[in-house]
Amino acid sequence: MKTTYRVPPSGLKNILTKKEPKGRTFFAPKKYVHKMGSAGNDRLVTLHLYSLLITGMKVYDLEKCAACIVADDCGVWWPEEQKQIMMDLKLEKVKPYSGRPV
């Protein structure tokens, strides 16, 4: 299952949730955020590839409605160590995607 979000100033806005077949690749456009998860009891393995070092990466914890900018050595995951958080960001909860185009 993949979900893609747009990031307006007010917070994350869900623009697409779609179940993908096994083995499918997924491209995340610039300025968008994506979330991946498995359906049911299936296991999920992800591989993220970047052509250049990403500096100033924003990561999100949707359950906590939290975001931050992480150190370059953190990657795309929520930091395990406080020293990897360069800046906390404020998010507002937004309504779930209604299925209408944005």
N, C-alpha and C positions, 0 to 999 in steps of 0.2 A: 504494500500500500504506500503510495507516495502522496504527499500534500505539498503544494507550492503556495507561497505567501508573497504578497506585495508588501513593501514596507513604507507606507505613508508616514508623515510626521506624527500622527496620532497613535500608531502602533501597527502590529501585524494584521494583515487582512487576507484571509484564506481566499484564493482564487480558483483552486483546482484540487480535488481529491480523487484519486483514480487507482484502481487495483491493476497492477501490471503483471503480466505472465512471468513465470520463472525464467531467469537468464536474460532478461531485458535490461538494456542500458538506459541511463537517464541522464539528461543534460540539464543542469541548473543554470539558467541565464543570469548574467550579471545583475546586481541590484535586487535579486529575488532570493528568498529563503526557502529551503526545502526540508522536509521531514520524511524519514522512511521508517517503516515498521513492518512486521510480518503479520499475516492474517492467520488467526487461529493459533495452532501450536507449531506452525512452520518456523524453522530457524531462518535467520536473516544474516547474510554476510554482505558487507559493503566494502567497496574499494574506491577511495577518492583520489583522483589524479589532478594535479595542478601544473600548469606549464611554467609558472613563475612563483616565487615565494610570495605568499599573501601576507601583507603587513596590515595591521589594524583590523584584523578579522573580528567581526561581530558574531557572537554566539548567543543562543536563546535557550531559556528553560521555560517552555510553554506552560507547564503545570504550576510553576511559581510566578509566572508572568514577569520574568526577569530577563535582562540582557546585559552584556558587557562586551568591552573590547579586550581581547586577550593578547598576551605576549606572543611574539613570532614563534616561539618554541612550543606553544600549546596545541596548535592545530585547530581542527574544526569542532572540538568537543568542549563541553563545559569544564572549566579548569578544576583540577583536583587540589591545587595549591593556591592559596590566597595571593602569593607573589606573582602569579600568572595573570591576574586581573589588573589591567592597566587603567580601566575606567568602567564604573557602573553606569548603565543607561536606564532611563525611566521608560516604562511601557504602560499603556492603558489597555484594558481588556476591550476587545471589539466583538461585535456580534458574529456568529458563525456564518459562513458563506451561504447565501440563499439560493445559489444555482443560477442567478442572473448574471449576465456579463457585467464587468466593471468598466 
